[in-house]
């Protein structure tokens, strides 16, 4: 049985890992502390952004996948639409012109 950590704990740990690499990250919208879904906006600081969310792969393991890549304005509009459907949703914004987000680290799939 896989133990699940709370959303709030995961976000705190994720932000700490980003901070260690001096990658700014901000909570744009706080969701449910225990089981809220998460969207992560990667702001490339050039007018473009990417939006990531957690999905289940074919082995039912959680992994981060690209939800959308577009202008920052389009990504913000997508986030606004998602918030209309999920009031418990967390939104984090990571700012890095080199596109670093650390979501490809398998330890972040818990």
Residue pairs with C-beta under 8 A, 6 or more apart in sequence:
2 110
4 110
5 110
6 33
6 34
6 35
7 31
7 32
7 33
7 34
7 35
7 36
7 37
7 38
7 90
8 33
8 34
10 38
10 108
10 110
11 27
11 38
11 90
11 92
14 25
14 92
14 102
14 108
15 25
15 27
15 92
17 102
17 105
17 108
18 24
18 25
18 94
18 102
19 25
21 100
21 102
23 94
23 95
23 96
23 100
23 101
23 102
24 94
24 95
24 96
25 92
25 93
25 94
25 95
26 92
26 93
26 95
27 90
27 91
27 92
28 41
28 79
28 91
28 92
28 93
29 79
29 83
29 89
29 90
29 91
30 90
31 37
31 38
31 86
31 87
31 88
31 89
31 90
31 91
32 88
32 90
35 88
36 88
36 89
36 90
37 53
37 54
37 86
37 88
37 89
37 90
38 53
38 54
38 89
38 90
38 91
38 92
39 51
39 52
39 53
39 67
39 79
39 82
39 89
39 90
39 91
39 92
40 51
40 52
40 53
40 64
40 91
40 92
40 93
40 94
40 101
40 103
41 49
41 50
41 51
41 52
41 75
41 76
41 79
41 91
41 92
41 93
41 94
42 49
42 50
42 51
42 52
42 94
42 96
42 99
42 101
43 49
43 72
43 93
43 94
43 95
43 96
44 50
44 96
44 97
44 99
45 95
45 96
45 97
46 97
47 71
47 72
48 69
48 70
48 71
48 72
49 69
49 70
49 71
49 72
49 75
49 76
50 66
50 68
50 69
50 75
50 99
50 101
51 66
51 67
51 68
51 69
51 75
51 78
51 79
52 64
52 65
52 66
52 67
52 101
52 103
53 64
53 65
53 67
54 62
54 63
54 64
54 65
54 109
55 62
55 63
55 64
55 65
56 62
56 63
57 63
61 109
62 109
62 110
63 109
64 103
64 104
64 108
64 109
67 78
68 74
68 75
68 78
70 78
79 91
82 89
83 89
83 91
94 100
94 101
102 108
